[in-house]
Amino acid sequence: MNKTQSKLLTSLKAIIENNQDFILFTHSNPDGDAIGSILAFYYLLEELNKTPTIYMNNSIPYFYEFLVKKELRIVKDVNRKYKVGIVFDSGDKNRISETFDIKEKVEILVNIDHHPTNNNFGDINIVDPKAASVTEILYEIIRKLKYEISLNVAECILTGLITDTGSFRFSNTSYKSLKIASDLVKKGANISKISKEIYEKRRMSSLKLMGISLSRLQLYKNIGWSFIEEEDLKNNNASYEDIEGIIDLLRTLREADIVVLFYPYNKERIKVSLRSKKDKIDVGKLALKFGGGGHKEAAGFQINRNEINSYQDFIKKIDEYINSDEWVFTYK
Amino acid sequence: MNKTQSKLLTSLKAIIENNQDFILFTHSNPDGDAIGSILAFYYLLEELNKTPTIYMNNSIPYFYEFLVKKELRIVKDVNRKYKVGIVFDSGDKNRISETFDIKEKVEILVNIDHHPTNNNFGDINIVDPKAASVTEILYEIIRKLKYEISLNVAECILTGLITDTGSFRFSNTSYKSLKIASDLVKKGANISKISKEIYEKRRMSSLKLMGISLSRLQLYKNIGWSFIEEEDLKNNNASYEDIEGIIDLLRTLREADIVVLFYPYNKERIKVSLRSKKDKIDVGKLALKFGGGGHKEAAGFQINRNEINSYQDFIKKIDEYINSDEWVFTYK
């Protein structure tokens, strides 16, 4: 730990000790790390006899409901000013809400994140792009502040770690991530129960959509691709949530270096999800080209239906981009 | 480490130091732990300037070919007697070969395993049913014998650990498994590369079979089930190897407590794979009822085609067994 970090933690400790009233934020459409970190900190603050409140516009996705161990103070709107606001897993404060500016809702804003693009929007910024998950950062913070890690907090931290590393399969998995997971399991966190909750709770509708996308899977050069239509959702009584994770099944195709999945976003727009399996192909850059965004390995964008002639043609266009000289997909 | 273990390791060390000629065995149809442990020990012995030979009737499955870093001494038959034989991951010596008795092929037989049913068939038996994988035991052995763990050995050990814990998702994942994984990653083992090799090298034919089984997935009470026919294999140019892993995709069905997959074994026989998602349903016991075997969570059996009237009827029979009083599936 260097001096700056040590100073930041001292400030954070003072903020926690000297205040009672906290509001916790994370990005919309929260994933496992967002839910894991916001709940971990909520439980920690309650254990310290503080009064935390969670702002969440969406409800907690059904995958992560098992982490809710008690009735929580959740607000869907922020009607008053809070002493301290803490934001988890958001590179930018605008990812929290479209209707209000969170800086105006709090006296002190703390920003805890691991996105390399984080723009340090808080009064206190604890940002570590090397951390596999925000919960990994929280683990370090809690230990360094010498607070106890309760079983509830441990399972939230482990959940963020599991989901953001894809069960320790992605390249962000460090020996530290595994060491932390080991410590949490030693404390009693049930890794197989958590994994079952995350990975073995697919609805029938979601598995049917998986089947459909697999049956349509094609390979064009080194691009594996498939699609889901509006009527597939209707026929299988499925919702958008059911599409989550399908692209990661498609990426298991041996011959593919990148995979692409097209699916309906709304009446006018189609969503295109991208995954890269090769270090030198950066799908984040590719998505940027189409007005989207993401990381080197996982990214996406939206496009108007009328801009896509046929999926096959669009895949050819993507192939051209990947191989064009003007656009080198080399990751530095 | 207790006295017995310490004595065993002293004997093993003497056997390694005092001999030159080793033959290594594992069970037929080797999985990741079988391949990981046999190759880890092969590399270790070579690094100690010994002459190891591997007996393997099958070839190394394509999933694990990445672990082969050099030309190996592999024999498909054992034509002479070896000084030392070491068996990995086999509860019973009969799982090695149908044509010869391995005890007759060696002077000293060492048995290293983690199956609780291991019948201690070796002259030296190092059996730890608490270990998540045999490679986990090897890690402990190598460290306690104070040999170096090279990068090649580390990646073999990590492969066994990953495959036998399903990427640290199964209930055999202990804090120790995660701690060992952490140490191996610290030594340079590339966990994301290994995971990509294992989980992202599916053939198109395998993904098509997945799609077919998902499209046929049904739920009968708490049993999720599906089937693959002989002609599905033909139509998709698929082999039996392509069926591996499909049952684990089916088990992600939220509503299922157990999942069942029927698929062709040969002209007369059908294979039935079982997975349990609930602690109190032991599919190992269920499989035993039909002349098969396996563990609490994963098991299987074969049945003559003419014994199955329809899959649906057979599923009803399984349901009756699960709910019958005479057959309580409570795991002790």
Interface residues (C-beta under 8 A of the other chain):
Chain A: S167 F168 R169 F170 S171 T173 S174 Y175 K176 L178 K179 A181 S182 D183 V185 K186 I191 S192 S195 K196 Y199 E200 K201 R202 R203 M204 L207 K208 M210 G211 I212 S213 L214 S215 L217 L219 L249 L250 R251 T252 L253 R254 E255 K277
Chain B: S167 F168 R169 F170 S171 T173 S174 Y175 K176 L178 K179 A181 S182 D183 V185 K186 I191 S192 S195 K196 Y199 E200 K201 R202 R203 M204 L207 K208 M210 G211 I212 S213 L214 S215 L217 L219 L249 L250 R251 T252 L253 R254 E255 K277
